[in-house]
């Protein structure tokens, strides 16, 4: 997981670059993809608060 983050930093990747790379499921490396989705505003696995 650290290797993927280090590689992204070294190549100057932005969140969208990380988001568009392949992340196998189920693995811990998916957390890097989920973080990139959150930064890009395209997150799918975080629930929205219910309206009261």
mmCIF file of the N, C-alpha and C atoms, coordinates in Angstrom:
data_MODEL
# 
_entry.id   MODEL 
# 
loop_
_atom_site.group_PDB 
_atom_site.id 
_atom_site.type_symbol 
_atom_site.label_atom_id 
_atom_site.label_alt_id 
_atom_site.label_comp_id 
_atom_site.label_asym_id 
_atom_site.label_entity_id 
_atom_site.label_seq_id 
_atom_site.pdbx_PDB_ins_code 
_atom_site.Cartn_x 
_atom_site.Cartn_y 
_atom_site.Cartn_z 
_atom_site.occupancy 
_atom_site.B_iso_or_equiv 
_atom_site.pdbx_formal_charge 
_atom_site.auth_seq_id 
_atom_site.auth_comp_id 
_atom_site.auth_asym_id 
_atom_site.auth_atom_id 
_atom_site.pdbx_PDB_model_num 
ATOM 1   N N  . UNK A 1 1  ? 0.825   -1.176 0.000   1.00 0.00 ? 1  UNK A N  1 
ATOM 2   C CA . UNK A 1 1  ? 0.000   0.000  0.000   1.00 0.00 ? 1  UNK A CA 1 
ATOM 3   C C  . UNK A 1 1  ? 0.876   1.248  0.000   1.00 0.00 ? 1  UNK A C  1 
ATOM 4   N N  . UNK A 1 2  ? 1.929   1.238  0.775   1.00 0.00 ? 2  UNK A N  1 
ATOM 5   C CA . UNK A 1 2  ? 2.827   2.382  0.827   1.00 0.00 ? 2  UNK A CA 1 
ATOM 6   C C  . UNK A 1 2  ? 3.519   2.560  -0.515  1.00 0.00 ? 2  UNK A C  1 
ATOM 7   N N  . UNK A 1 3  ? 3.870   1.460  -1.158  1.00 0.00 ? 3  UNK A N  1 
ATOM 8   C CA . UNK A 1 3  ? 4.561   1.534  -2.445  1.00 0.00 ? 3  UNK A CA 1 
ATOM 9   C C  . UNK A 1 3  ? 3.716   2.265  -3.478  1.00 0.00 ? 3  UNK A C  1 
ATOM 10  N N  . UNK A 1 4  ? 2.419   2.043  -3.478  1.00 0.00 ? 4  UNK A N  1 
ATOM 11  C CA . UNK A 1 4  ? 1.549   2.721  -4.438  1.00 0.00 ? 4  UNK A CA 1 
ATOM 12  C C  . UNK A 1 4  ? 1.518   4.226  -4.178  1.00 0.00 ? 4  UNK A C  1 
ATOM 13  N N  . UNK A 1 5  ? 1.450   4.614  -2.926  1.00 0.00 ? 5  UNK A N  1 
ATOM 14  C CA . UNK A 1 5  ? 1.442   6.039  -2.582  1.00 0.00 ? 5  UNK A CA 1 
ATOM 15  C C  . UNK A 1 5  ? 2.771   6.696  -2.933  1.00 0.00 ? 5  UNK A C  1 
ATOM 16  N N  . UNK A 1 6  ? 3.871   6.013  -2.659  1.00 0.00 ? 6  UNK A N  1 
ATOM 17  C CA . UNK A 1 6  ? 5.196   6.551  -2.985  1.00 0.00 ? 6  UNK A CA 1 
ATOM 18  C C  . UNK A 1 6  ? 5.341   6.707  -4.493  1.00 0.00 ? 6  UNK A C  1 
ATOM 19  N N  . UNK A 1 7  ? 4.907   5.720  -5.252  1.00 0.00 ? 7  UNK A N  1 
ATOM 20  C CA . UNK A 1 7  ? 4.975   5.796  -6.707  1.00 0.00 ? 7  UNK A CA 1 
ATOM 21  C C  . UNK A 1 7  ? 4.156   6.979  -7.229  1.00 0.00 ? 7  UNK A C  1 
ATOM 22  N N  . UNK A 1 8  ? 2.964   7.166  -6.693  1.00 0.00 ? 8  UNK A N  1 
ATOM 23  C CA . UNK A 1 8  ? 2.112   8.283  -7.118  1.00 0.00 ? 8  UNK A CA 1 
ATOM 24  C C  . UNK A 1 8  ? 2.784   9.626  -6.833  1.00 0.00 ? 8  UNK A C  1 
ATOM 25  N N  . UNK A 1 9  ? 3.414   9.741  -5.683  1.00 0.00 ? 9  UNK A N  1 
ATOM 26  C CA . UNK A 1 9  ? 4.113   10.982 -5.338  1.00 0.00 ? 9  UNK A CA 1 
ATOM 27  C C  . UNK A 1 9  ? 5.293   11.207 -6.271  1.00 0.00 ? 9  UNK A C  1 
ATOM 28  N N  . UNK A 1 10 ? 6.072   10.162 -6.500  1.00 0.00 ? 10 UNK A N  1 
ATOM 29  C CA . UNK A 1 10 ? 7.257   10.284 -7.343  1.00 0.00 ? 10 UNK A CA 1 
ATOM 30  C C  . UNK A 1 10 ? 6.920   10.652 -8.788  1.00 0.00 ? 10 UNK A C  1 
ATOM 31  N N  . UNK A 1 11 ? 5.792   10.147 -9.289  1.00 0.00 ? 11 UNK A N  1 
ATOM 32  C CA . UNK A 1 11 ? 5.437   10.452 -10.675 1.00 0.00 ? 11 UNK A CA 1 
ATOM 33  C C  . UNK A 1 11 ? 4.588   11.711 -10.795 1.00 0.00 ? 11 UNK A C  1 
ATOM 34  N N  . UNK A 1 12 ? 4.286   12.350 -9.662  1.00 0.00 ? 12 UNK A N  1 
ATOM 35  C CA . UNK A 1 12 ? 3.506   13.586 -9.681  1.00 0.00 ? 12 UNK A CA 1 
ATOM 36  C C  . UNK A 1 12 ? 2.047   13.360 -10.013 1.00 0.00 ? 12 UNK A C  1 
ATOM 37  N N  . UNK A 1 13 ? 1.523   12.205 -9.626  1.00 0.00 ? 13 UNK A N  1 
ATOM 38  C CA . UNK A 1 13 ? 0.133   11.870 -9.934  1.00 0.00 ? 13 UNK A CA 1 
ATOM 39  C C  . UNK A 1 13 ? -0.824  12.732 -9.116  1.00 0.00 ? 13 UNK A C  1 
ATOM 40  N N  . UNK A 1 14 ? -1.959  13.006 -9.701  1.00 0.00 ? 14 UNK A N  1 
ATOM 41  C CA . UNK A 1 14 ? -3.047  13.669 -8.989  1.00 0.00 ? 14 UNK A CA 1 
ATOM 42  C C  . UNK A 1 14 ? -4.086  12.600 -8.644  1.00 0.00 ? 14 UNK A C  1 
ATOM 43  N N  . UNK A 1 15 ? -5.075  12.964 -7.848  1.00 0.00 ? 15 UNK A N  1 
ATOM 44  C CA . UNK A 1 15 ? -6.080  11.998 -7.399  1.00 0.00 ? 15 UNK A CA 1 
ATOM 45  C C  . UNK A 1 15 ? -6.736  11.282 -8.574  1.00 0.00 ? 15 UNK A C  1 
ATOM 46  N N  . UNK A 1 16 ? -7.001  11.996 -9.644  1.00 0.00 ? 16 UNK A N  1 
ATOM 47  C CA . UNK A 1 16 ? -7.661  11.390 -10.807 1.00 0.00 ? 16 UNK A CA 1 
ATOM 48  C C  . UNK A 1 16 ? -6.800  10.290 -11.427 1.00 0.00 ? 16 UNK A C  1 
ATOM 49  N N  . UNK A 1 17 ? -5.474  10.486 -11.442 1.00 0.00 ? 17 UNK A N  1 
ATOM 50  C CA . UNK A 1 17 ? -4.563  9.465  -11.975 1.00 0.00 ? 17 UNK A CA 1 
ATOM 51  C C  . UNK A 1 17 ? -4.646  8.181  -11.151 1.00 0.00 ? 17 UNK A C  1 
ATOM 52  N N  . UNK A 1 18 ? -4.659  8.328  -9.850  1.00 0.00 ? 18 UNK A N  1 
ATOM 53  C CA . UNK A 1 18 ? -4.750  7.162  -8.961  1.00 0.00 ? 18 UNK A CA 1 
ATOM 54  C C  . UNK A 1 18 ? -6.109  6.498  -9.113  1.00 0.00 ? 18 UNK A C  1 
ATOM 55  N N  . UNK A 1 19 ? -7.136  7.306  -9.209  1.00 0.00 ? 19 UNK A N  1 
ATOM 56  C CA . UNK A 1 19 ? -8.500  6.807  -9.343  1.00 0.00 ? 19 UNK A CA 1 
ATOM 57  C C  . UNK A 1 19 ? -8.671  5.964  -10.600 1.00 0.00 ? 19 UNK A C  1 
ATOM 58  N N  . UNK A 1 20 ? -8.038  6.346  -11.684 1.00 0.00 ? 20 UNK A N  1 
ATOM 59  C CA . UNK A 1 20 ? -8.201  5.656  -12.958 1.00 0.00 ? 20 UNK A CA 1 
ATOM 60  C C  . UNK A 1 20 ? -7.304  4.426  -13.117 1.00 0.00 ? 20 UNK A C  1 
ATOM 61  N N  . UNK A 1 21 ? -6.427  4.176  -12.166 1.00 0.00 ? 21 UNK A N  1 
ATOM 62  C CA . UNK A 1 21 ? -5.614  2.962  -12.238 1.00 0.00 ? 21 UNK A CA 1 
ATOM 63  C C  . UNK A 1 21 ? -6.402  1.777  -11.689 1.00 0.00 ? 21 UNK A C  1 
ATOM 64  N N  . UNK A 1 22 ? -5.960  0.577  -12.015 1.00 0.00 ? 22 UNK A N  1 
ATOM 65  C CA . UNK A 1 22 ? -6.676  -0.632 -11.614 1.00 0.00 ? 22 UNK A CA 1 
ATOM 66  C C  . UNK A 1 22 ? -6.296  -1.023 -10.192 1.00 0.00 ? 22 UNK A C  1 
ATOM 67  N N  . UNK A 1 23 ? -7.302  -1.277 -9.369  1.00 0.00 ? 23 UNK A N  1 
ATOM 68  C CA . UNK A 1 23 ? -7.111  -1.728 -7.989  1.00 0.00 ? 23 UNK A CA 1 
ATOM 69  C C  . UNK A 1 23 ? -7.902  -3.015 -7.807  1.00 0.00 ? 23 UNK A C  1 
ATOM 70  N N  . UNK A 1 24 ? -7.214  -4.140 -7.592  1.00 0.00 ? 24 UNK A N  1 
ATOM 71  C CA . UNK A 1 24 ? -7.924  -5.414 -7.451  1.00 0.00 ? 24 UNK A CA 1 
ATOM 72  C C  . UNK A 1 24 ? -8.812  -5.438 -6.210  1.00 0.00 ? 24 UNK A C  1 
ATOM 73  N N  . UNK A 1 25 ? -9.890  -6.204 -6.313  1.00 0.00 ? 25 UNK A N  1 
ATOM 74  C CA . UNK A 1 25 ? -10.846 -6.325 -5.201  1.00 0.00 ? 25 UNK A CA 1 
ATOM 75  C C  . UNK A 1 25 ? -10.892 -7.777 -4.767  1.00 0.00 ? 25 UNK A C  1 
ATOM 76  N N  . UNK A 1 26 ? -10.881 -8.098 -3.548  1.00 0.00 ? 26 UNK A N  1 
ATOM 77  C CA . UNK A 1 26 ? -10.737 -7.273 -2.351  1.00 0.00 ? 26 UNK A CA 1 
ATOM 78  C C  . UNK A 1 26 ? -9.271  -7.211 -1.915  1.00 0.00 ? 26 UNK A C  1 
ATOM 79  N N  . UNK A 1 27 ? -8.741  -6.038 -1.788  1.00 0.00 ? 27 UNK A N  1 
ATOM 80  C CA . UNK A 1 27 ? -7.380  -5.838 -1.293  1.00 0.00 ? 27 UNK A CA 1 
ATOM 81  C C  . UNK A 1 27 ? -7.321  -4.544 -0.486  1.00 0.00 ? 27 UNK A C  1 
ATOM 82  N N  . UNK A 1 28 ? -6.274  -4.410 0.286   1.00 0.00 ? 28 UNK A N  1 
ATOM 83  C CA . UNK A 1 28 ? -6.093  -3.173 1.041   1.00 0.00 ? 28 UNK A CA 1 
ATOM 84  C C  . UNK A 1 28 ? -5.744  -2.005 0.126   1.00 0.00 ? 28 UNK A C  1 
ATOM 85  N N  . UNK A 1 29 ? -5.197  -2.287 -1.060  1.00 0.00 ? 29 UNK A N  1 
ATOM 86  C CA . UNK A 1 29 ? -4.862  -1.189 -1.965  1.00 0.00 ? 29 UNK A CA 1 
ATOM 87  C C  . UNK A 1 29 ? -6.111  -0.439 -2.431  1.00 0.00 ? 29 UNK A C  1 
ATOM 88  N N  . UNK A 1 30 ? -7.268  -1.046 -2.263  1.00 0.00 ? 30 UNK A N  1 
ATOM 89  C CA . UNK A 1 30 ? -8.516  -0.352 -2.606  1.00 0.00 ? 30 UNK A CA 1 
ATOM 90  C C  . UNK A 1 30 ? -8.727  0.881  -1.738  1.00 0.00 ? 30 UNK A C  1 
ATOM 91  N N  . UNK A 1 31 ? -8.136  0.909  -0.566  1.00 0.00 ? 31 UNK A N  1 
ATOM 92  C CA . UNK A 1 31 ? -8.288  2.093  0.286   1.00 0.00 ? 31 UNK A CA 1 
ATOM 93  C C  . UNK A 1 31 ? -7.621  3.307  -0.344  1.00 0.00 ? 31 UNK A C  1 
ATOM 94  N N  . UNK A 1 32 ? -6.558  3.090  -1.110  1.00 0.00 ? 32 UNK A N  1 
ATOM 95  C CA . UNK A 1 32 ? -5.908  4.189  -1.832  1.00 0.00 ? 32 UNK A CA 1 
ATOM 96  C C  . UNK A 1 32 ? -6.869  4.707  -2.897  1.00 0.00 ? 32 UNK A C  1 
ATOM 97  N N  . UNK A 1 33 ? -7.524  3.800  -3.613  1.00 0.00 ? 33 UNK A N  1 
ATOM 98  C CA . UNK A 1 33 ? -8.493  4.196  -4.626  1.00 0.00 ? 33 UNK A CA 1 
ATOM 99  C C  . UNK A 1 33 ? -9.673  4.935  -3.988  1.00 0.00 ? 33 UNK A C  1 
ATOM 100 N N  . UNK A 1 34 ? -10.165 4.431  -2.863  1.00 0.00 ? 34 UNK A N  1 
ATOM 101 C CA . UNK A 1 34 ? -11.284 5.081  -2.178  1.00 0.00 ? 34 UNK A CA 1 
ATOM 102 C C  . UNK A 1 34 ? -10.910 6.498  -1.745  1.00 0.00 ? 34 UNK A C  1 
ATOM 103 N N  . UNK A 1 35 ? -9.682  6.676  -1.286  1.00 0.00 ? 35 UNK A N  1 
ATOM 104 C CA . UNK A 1 35 ? -9.213  8.008  -0.895  1.00 0.00 ? 35 UNK A CA 1 
ATOM 105 C C  . UNK A 1 35 ? -9.141  8.933  -2.104  1.00 0.00 ? 35 UNK A C  1 
ATOM 106 N N  . UNK A 1 36 ? -8.688  8.403  -3.231  1.00 0.00 ? 36 UNK A N  1 
ATOM 107 C CA . UNK A 1 36 ? -8.637  9.195  -4.460  1.00 0.00 ? 36 UNK A CA 1 
ATOM 108 C C  . UNK A 1 36 ? -10.040 9.573  -4.913  1.00 0.00 ? 36 UNK A C  1 
ATOM 109 N N  . UNK A 1 37 ? -10.988 8.650  -4.776  1.00 0.00 ? 37 UNK A N  1 
ATOM 110 C CA . UNK A 1 37 ? -12.378 8.960  -5.115  1.00 0.00 ? 37 UNK A CA 1 
ATOM 111 C C  . UNK A 1 37 ? -12.913 10.074 -4.234  1.00 0.00 ? 37 UNK A C  1 
ATOM 112 N N  . UNK A 1 38 ? -12.618 10.001 -2.965  1.00 0.00 ? 38 UNK A N  1 
ATOM 113 C CA . UNK A 1 38 ? -13.078 11.032 -2.030  1.00 0.00 ? 38 UNK A CA 1 
ATOM 114 C C  . UNK A 1 38 ? -12.499 12.393 -2.401  1.00 0.00 ? 38 UNK A C  1 
ATOM 115 N N  . UNK A 1 39 ? -11.217 12.437 -2.725  1.00 0.00 ? 39 UNK A N  1 
ATOM 116 C CA . UNK A 1 39 ? -10.568 13.696 -3.105  1.00 0.00 ? 39 UNK A CA 1 
ATOM 117 C C  . UNK A 1 39 ? -11.122 14.230 -4.423  1.00 0.00 ? 39 UNK A C  1 
ATOM 118 N N  . UNK A 1 40 ? -11.531 13.334 -5.323  1.00 0.00 ? 40 UNK A N  1 
ATOM 119 C CA . UNK A 1 40 ? -12.040 13.727 -6.628  1.00 0.00 ? 40 UNK A CA 1 
ATOM 120 C C  . UNK A 1 40 ? -13.528 14.065 -6.593  1.00 0.00 ? 40 UNK A C  1 
ATOM 121 N N  . UNK A 1 41 ? -14.193 13.726 -5.493  1.00 0.00 ? 41 UNK A N  1 
ATOM 122 C CA . UNK A 1 41 ? -15.628 13.992 -5.386  1.00 0.00 ? 41 UNK A CA 1 
ATOM 123 C C  . UNK A 1 41 ? -16.487 12.924 -6.022  1.00 0.00 ? 41 UNK A C  1 
ATOM 124 N N  . UNK A 1 42 ? -15.899 11.771 -6.311  1.00 0.00 ? 42 UNK A N  1 
ATOM 125 C CA . UNK A 1 42 ? -16.637 10.700 -6.972  1.00 0.00 ? 42 UNK A CA 1 
ATOM 126 C C  . UNK A 1 42 ? -16.772 9.478  -6.070  1.00 0.00 ? 42 UNK A C  1 
ATOM 127 N N  . UNK A 1 43 ? -16.818 9.680  -4.781  1.00 0.00 ? 43 UNK A N  1 
ATOM 128 C CA . UNK A 1 43 ? -16.840 8.570  -3.835  1.00 0.00 ? 43 UNK A CA 1 
ATOM 129 C C  . UNK A 1 43 ? -18.175 7.818  -3.909  1.00 0.00 ? 43 UNK A C  1 
ATOM 130 N N  . UNK A 1 44 ? -18.096 6.493  -3.850  1.00 0.00 ? 44 UNK A N  1 
ATOM 131 C CA . UNK A 1 44 ? -19.308 5.674  -3.946  1.00 0.00 ? 44 UNK A CA 1 
ATOM 132 C C  . UNK A 1 44 ? -19.610 4.881  -2.680  1.00 0.00 ? 44 UNK A C  1 
ATOM 133 N N  . UNK A 1 45 ? -18.638 4.691  -1.815  1.00 0.00 ? 45 UNK A N  1 
ATOM 134 C CA . UNK A 1 45 ? -18.834 3.822  -0.668  1.00 0.00 ? 45 UNK A CA 1 
ATOM 135 C C  . UNK A 1 45 ? -18.951 4.551  0.670   1.00 0.00 ? 45 UNK A C  1 
ATOM 136 N N  . UNK A 1 46 ? -19.295 5.803  0.659   1.00 0.00 ? 46 UNK A N  1 
ATOM 137 C CA . UNK A 1 46 ? -19.533 6.536  1.906   1.00 0.00 ? 46 UNK A CA 1 
ATOM 138 C C  . UNK A 1 46 ? -20.994 6.958  1.908   1.00 0.00 ? 46 UNK A C  1 
ATOM 139 N N  . UNK A 1 47 ? -21.691 6.572  2.957   1.00 0.00 ? 47 UNK A N  1 
ATOM 140 C CA . UNK A 1 47 ? -23.103 6.888  3.050   1.00 0.00 ? 47 UNK A CA 1 
ATOM 141 C C  . UNK A 1 47 ? -23.331 8.355  3.337   1.00 0.00 ? 47 UNK A C  1 
ATOM 142 N N  . UNK A 1 48 ? -24.437 8.859  2.815   1.00 0.00 ? 48 UNK A N  1 
ATOM 143 C CA . UNK A 1 48 ? -24.832 10.238 3.070   1.00 0.00 ? 48 UNK A CA 1 
ATOM 144 C C  . UNK A 1 48 ? -25.713 10.265 4.317   1.00 0.00 ? 48 UNK A C  1 
ATOM 145 N N  . UNK A 1 49 ? -25.565 11.304 5.145   1.00 0.00 ? 49 UNK A N  1 
ATOM 146 C CA . UNK A 1 49 ? -26.418 11.390 6.339   1.00 0.00 ? 49 UNK A CA 1 
ATOM 147 C C  . UNK A 1 49 ? -27.889 11.480 5.945   1.00 0.00 ? 49 UNK A C  1 
ATOM 148 N N  . UNK A 1 50 ? -28.721 10.863 6.752   1.00 0.00 ? 50 UNK A N  1 
ATOM 149 C CA . UNK A 1 50 ? -30.163 10.922 6.489   1.00 0.00 ? 50 UNK A CA 1 
ATOM 150 C C  . UNK A 1 50 ? -30.714 12.280 6.893   1.00 0.00 ? 50 UNK A C  1 
ATOM 151 N N  . UNK A 1 51 ? -31.678 12.732 6.129   1.00 0.00 ? 51 UNK A N  1 
ATOM 152 C CA . UNK A 1 51 ? -32.327 13.995 6.470   1.00 0.00 ? 51 UNK A CA 1 
ATOM 153 C C  . UNK A 1 51 ? -33.329 13.744 7.589   1.00 0.00 ? 51 UNK A C  1 
ATOM 154 N N  . UNK A 1 52 ? -33.428 14.679 8.491   1.00 0.00 ? 52 UNK A N  1 
ATOM 155 C CA . UNK A 1 52 ? -34.365 14.536 9.621   1.00 0.00 ? 52 UNK A CA 1 
ATOM 156 C C  . UNK A 1 52 ? -35.704 15.135 9.301   1.00 0.00 ? 52 UNK A C  1 
# 
